[in-house]
Amino acid sequence: MSGRIYTRGGDAGETSLLAGGRVAKDDPRINVYGTLDEATSAMGMARAATTNDDICADIIELQGELINVMAEVAARPGGKPSKIKVPEVVPAQVERLEQRLDHYLAEQFPQTGFVRPGISMAAGALDLARSTVRRAERFLVNLNRAEPVNPVLIKYVNRLSDLLYVMARVDEQRTIEHAVKQGFEKVAQAVTPNPSPSGRGESRQEVNPMSLTLKDCDRMIEAGMKRAAEIGVPMVLAVVNDSGNPVELRRMDDALEVSVTLAPHKAYTAATVRMPTHELAELSQPGQPLFGIDVNMPKLTLIGGGLPLKLNHKLVGAVGVSGGSVEQDIDVAQAMVAAF
């Protein structure tokens, strides 16, 4: 071997700062840049796992920038001049982080609850990096109490954790969108009609899809309530348009309070995912292409009772029913679709 990676210089629990001087390995400065080093490693995991070129490129740029950030922390002010010129973090770097943050925020779905990391491998690694940067920020604030720290550096680390959080959400969101597309294709393959007997593959004449009217919704709601009365279960019935926005909601006497929330969510899910919620539930089991789709997306539900409304294979809306068993909810929803 031409050289050794070990020097034995740190065997006593000390290490050298970039600007000179020996300190303990648990010195506040070492805690800061050591924790940022952990974050760059987690970012490397995200970089290797993501399938998104823009996220990968941003991670590479951030890892390179963090080399200088760690060097600034390691170069204690007042130490002897270093042979290596160590640049300080400047406001323009914070502004660049904010620009990338705004870019990803424009794509991110609104977040209404606490996040459970892990929908995608890359998002999980980005969340690990984000929480590690938060720890580095706490160490940096502690260091600033003992000796002055570049205030822009503190802003930079704070903004970096925000950016990593949003990048994680966007990566998992894109992963879900890809999985949903695969689910669509799987369902479409299962229901594709056989070729025409003539073998010429004749195409059907397209008919423009209609929009739901209130009269349509009333008719479906009335049909659903009639079926619910026949089986003796009070229901909440909802109809949404093709975007998942509510058009009509009806609650029968004595229907469960929770159903007021569940019925619209079932309709929203069926419209936005474009398949029955009970079929989505099957595709969301472990090992299936849509596993984890409901995590971090609180309006999606995997409970049966939501059915899409289609005309000439074009989505025009969806219905959602809640109040009984899954089978009863599906039964009433089917009565609504039949009325349409």
Secondary structure, DSSP 8 states (H G I E B T S, - for coil): ----S--STTTTSEEE-TTS-EEETT-HHHHHHHHHHHHHHHHHHHHHH---HHHHHHHHHHHHHHHHHHHHHHS-TTS---SS------HHHHHHHHHHHHHHHTTS----S-----SSHHHHHHHHHHHHHHHHHHHHHHHHHHS---HHHHHHHHHHHHHHHHHHHHHHHHHHHHHHHHHHHHHHHHH-----TTSS-------------HHHHHHHHHHHHHHHHHHT---EEEEEETTS-EEEEEE-TT--TTHHHHHHHHHHHHHHH-S-HHHHHHHTSTTSTTTTTTTT-TT---SS-EEEEEETTEEEEEEEEESS-HHHHHHHHHHHHHH-
